Amino acid sequence: MLSEYGGNSHQKEILDNQIFYACSLQFNLAENDVFKKTISMLRPGYTPTRKSLAGGLLDKTFNEVTTITASALEGKDVTLVQDGWSDIHNSPVIAHCVHSRERFYFLNSVDTGSYKKTATYCTSLAIEASKEATDKFGCKVVAVVADNEQKTQSMRSKLKLLDSSLSVYDCASHLLNLLGKDITPSQIISHIIEINKYFRNHHNPGALLSAQKRSL
């Protein structure tokens, strides 16, 4: 995405700001003396502030990236990918991306709060995400991919009933993971877990293993 920008001052400003957003850097880094000195050496006269990074510059960068994404996706058929997890605060999140054969584009993430991740709720989020992709980027969702939990299997059935032309798929990597669990004897799995825990919990053997991996 960064390579899409050219060389004028406005575009350079966007690039400078994207370092923070793309690398998830804390905005207060902009007020660090070493950072200010570094930016001053690279580009005298421009040092972003924490307030500007969290305000107007963030909005400007968001609009720029949205415009570039819309240009890349307009008129294309895409696959909607839905996945859920819990963040570091154990808050449940469901996120959506679209894939256009060339690459993935982040669409949205939803803090589900007190809502239970039922098949009906996940279906409604997928429908909303599909509409958002069309409205924001001008693309058409022709397929949906989700993992293989029971509720997402039900979700795929519900989506297929709503639109028979829609292709719905299981997540291949999740299927392989489940297959591995099914065909691997539990005794072997227990030994593998025991070995992993040993190297994780013992400093010297763990360091020797890491050094050995680097030498391969």
C-alpha positions as CSV (number, residue, x, y, z in Angstrom):
1,M,0.0,0.0,0.0
2,L,2.8,2.4,0.8
3,S,4.3,2.1,-2.7
4,E,1.1,3.6,-4.1
5,Y,2.1,7.1,-3.0
6,G,4.2,9.5,-5.1
7,G,6.6,12.2,-4.1
8,N,4.7,15.5,-3.3
9,S,4.6,16.9,0.2
10,H,1.1,15.7,1.0
11,Q,1.9,12.2,0.0
12,K,5.1,12.2,2.0
13,E,3.1,13.4,5.0
14,I,0.8,10.4,4.6
15,L,3.8,8.1,4.4
16,D,5.3,9.5,7.6
17,N,2.1,9.0,9.4
18,Q,1.6,5.5,8.1
19,I,4.7,4.3,9.9
20,F,2.7,4.7,13.1
21,Y,-0.5,3.1,11.9
22,A,1.1,0.2,9.9
23,C,3.5,-0.7,12.7
24,S,1.1,-0.1,15.6
25,L,3.5,2.3,17.2
26,Q,2.3,4.3,20.2
27,F,1.4,7.9,19.3
28,N,3.5,9.3,22.2
29,L,6.6,8.1,20.4
30,A,6.1,11.3,18.3
31,E,7.1,13.3,21.4
32,N,10.2,11.3,22.2
33,D,13.4,13.4,21.8
34,V,15.3,10.6,20.0
35,F,12.4,10.2,17.5
36,K,12.2,13.9,16.9
37,K,15.9,14.1,16.3
38,T,15.7,11.2,13.8
39,I,12.8,12.7,11.9
40,S,14.5,16.1,11.8
41,M,17.6,14.6,10.3
42,L,15.5,12.7,7.7
43,R,13.1,15.5,6.9
44,P,13.8,18.9,8.6
45,G,10.7,20.9,9.4
46,Y,8.3,18.1,9.9
47,T,7.7,16.3,13.2
48,P,4.2,14.9,13.8
49,T,2.6,15.4,17.2
50,R,0.7,12.8,19.2
51,K,-2.5,14.9,18.9
52,S,-2.2,15.2,15.2
53,L,-1.5,11.5,14.7
54,A,-4.6,10.6,16.7
55,G,-6.8,13.3,15.0
56,G,-6.7,14.9,11.5
57,L,-3.7,12.9,10.2
58,L,-5.3,9.6,11.1
59,D,-8.5,10.6,9.3
60,K,-6.5,11.8,6.3
61,T,-4.6,8.5,6.1
62,F,-7.7,6.5,6.5
63,N,-9.4,8.3,3.6
64,E,-6.3,7.9,1.5
65,V,-6.1,4.2,2.1
66,T,-9.9,3.7,1.6
67,T,-9.6,5.5,-1.8
68,I,-6.7,3.3,-2.9
69,T,-8.5,0.2,-1.8
70,A,-11.7,1.2,-3.6
71,S,-9.7,1.8,-6.7
72,A,-8.2,-1.7,-6.5
73,L,-11.4,-3.5,-5.8
74,E,-14.0,-1.6,-7.8
75,G,-16.0,-3.9,-10.1
76,K,-14.3,-7.1,-8.8
77,D,-15.7,-10.3,-7.4
78,V,-14.3,-11.0,-4.0
79,T,-14.3,-13.6,-1.2
80,L,-15.4,-12.5,2.3
81,V,-13.4,-14.1,5.1
82,Q,-14.8,-14.1,8.6
83,D,-12.9,-15.1,11.7
84,G,-13.3,-14.6,15.5
85,W,-11.1,-14.5,18.5
86,S,-10.5,-12.7,21.8
87,D,-8.1,-9.8,22.2
88,I,-5.5,-9.3,24.9
89,H,-8.3,-8.0,27.2
90,N,-10.3,-11.2,26.5
91,S,-12.9,-9.1,24.6
92,P,-14.6,-11.1,21.8
93,V,-13.9,-9.8,18.3
94,I,-15.1,-10.8,14.9
95,A,-13.2,-9.5,11.9
96,H,-13.8,-9.5,8.1
97,C,-11.4,-9.3,5.2
98,V,-12.0,-9.5,1.5
99,H,-9.8,-11.3,-1.0
100,S,-9.5,-10.4,-4.6
101,R,-7.2,-13.2,-5.8
102,E,-4.3,-10.8,-5.7
103,R,-4.3,-9.9,-2.0
104,F,-6.3,-9.5,1.2
105,Y,-7.9,-6.2,2.2
106,F,-9.0,-5.6,5.8
107,L,-12.7,-4.6,6.0
108,N,-13.8,-4.3,9.6
109,S,-13.6,-5.7,13.1
110,V,-16.5,-5.9,15.5
111,D,-16.3,-5.9,19.3
112,T,-19.2,-8.3,19.9
113,G,-19.6,-7.2,23.5
114,S,-22.4,-9.0,25.3
115,Y,-23.7,-10.6,22.1
116,K,-23.2,-14.4,21.9
117,K,-21.5,-15.7,18.8
118,T,-24.4,-17.6,17.6
119,A,-25.0,-18.7,14.0
120,T,-27.7,-16.1,13.6
121,Y,-25.4,-13.3,14.9
122,C,-22.5,-14.4,12.7
123,T,-24.8,-14.5,9.7
124,S,-26.0,-11.0,10.3
125,L,-22.4,-9.7,10.6
126,A,-21.5,-11.4,7.4
127,I,-24.4,-9.8,5.6
128,E,-23.5,-6.4,7.0
129,A,-19.9,-6.9,6.0
130,S,-20.9,-7.9,2.5
131,K,-23.0,-4.8,2.1
132,E,-20.1,-2.6,3.5
133,A,-17.7,-4.1,1.0
134,T,-20.1,-3.2,-1.9
135,D,-20.9,0.3,-0.6
136,K,-17.4,1.3,0.4
137,F,-15.3,-0.4,-2.3
138,G,-17.7,-1.1,-5.2
139,C,-16.9,-4.9,-5.2
140,K,-19.2,-7.9,-5.1
141,V,-19.0,-10.7,-2.6
142,V,-19.5,-14.0,-4.4
143,A,-18.0,-16.3,-1.8
144,V,-17.7,-16.6,2.0
145,V,-15.0,-18.5,4.0
146,A,-15.2,-19.2,7.7
147,D,-13.8,-21.8,10.1
148,N,-15.4,-25.1,10.9
149,E,-17.1,-24.6,14.2
150,Q,-20.7,-25.8,14.5
151,K,-22.1,-22.3,14.5
152,T,-20.2,-21.2,11.4
153,Q,-21.3,-24.4,9.6
154,S,-24.9,-23.3,10.4
155,M,-24.0,-19.8,9.3
156,R,-22.9,-21.0,5.9
157,S,-26.2,-22.9,5.5
158,K,-28.1,-19.7,6.4
159,L,-26.2,-17.6,3.9
160,K,-26.7,-20.2,1.2
161,L,-30.5,-20.1,1.8
162,L,-30.5,-16.4,1.5
163,D,-28.4,-16.4,-1.7
164,S,-28.2,-19.6,-3.7
165,S,-25.5,-18.2,-6.0
166,L,-23.2,-17.6,-3.1
167,S,-20.3,-20.0,-2.7
168,V,-19.5,-21.0,0.9
169,Y,-16.3,-22.7,2.0
170,D,-14.7,-24.2,5.1
171,C,-11.3,-22.8,6.1
172,A,-8.7,-25.2,4.6
173,S,-6.1,-24.6,7.3
174,H,-8.6,-25.3,10.1
175,L,-9.8,-28.5,8.4
176,L,-6.2,-29.7,8.2
177,N,-5.7,-28.9,11.9
178,L,-8.8,-30.8,12.8
179,L,-7.7,-33.7,10.5
180,G,-4.3,-33.8,12.3
181,K,-6.1,-34.1,15.6
182,D,-8.3,-36.9,14.4
183,I,-5.6,-39.0,12.8
184,T,-2.8,-38.5,15.4
185,P,-3.0,-40.9,18.4
186,S,-3.5,-39.2,21.7
187,Q,-0.5,-40.9,23.2
188,I,1.8,-39.3,20.6
189,I,0.2,-35.8,21.1
190,S,0.8,-36.1,24.8
191,H,4.5,-36.8,24.2
192,I,4.8,-33.9,21.8
193,I,3.2,-31.6,24.3
194,E,5.5,-32.8,27.1
195,I,8.6,-32.2,24.9
196,N,7.4,-28.7,23.9
197,K,6.8,-27.8,27.6
198,Y,10.3,-29.1,28.5
199,F,12.1,-26.8,26.1
200,R,9.8,-23.9,26.9
201,N,10.3,-24.2,30.7
202,H,14.0,-25.0,30.8
203,H,16.3,-22.1,29.8
204,N,19.5,-23.9,28.8
205,P,17.9,-26.7,26.6
206,G,15.6,-24.1,25.1
207,A,18.6,-21.8,24.2
208,L,20.5,-24.7,22.7
209,L,17.5,-25.8,20.6
210,S,17.1,-22.2,19.3
211,A,20.8,-22.0,18.4
212,Q,20.6,-25.4,16.6
213,K,17.6,-24.2,14.6
214,R,19.5,-21.0,13.5
215,S,22.4,-23.1,12.3
216,L,20.3,-25.3,10.0
